[in-house]
Amino acid sequence: MLYEVRSGRHTMQVQNDVVTTKESEFWQGTIVYMQLRTDVEIDPAKVVAFRTNVAEQYNEAFLNDNELETLW
């Protein structure tokens, strides 16, 4: 796995449990990059701490779904 965070003039990289930081060209803002092994099957529930049941987490207060059909 490779995990990289770049912000301003610095980059932090984590690869094989080794953390390195270095100066880099200026980047306005912050970018996060993750490279995962795609040959290994994962359980999405374990990755997001068992929060994968979207139906239970749905909150109508954040969305007026009366007109969803008109979006398409």
Secondary structure, DSSP 4 states (H G I P E B T S, - for coil): -EEEEEEEEEEEEEETTEEEEEEEEEEEEEEEEEE--TTS---HHHHTTT---HHHH--GGG--GGGGGGG-
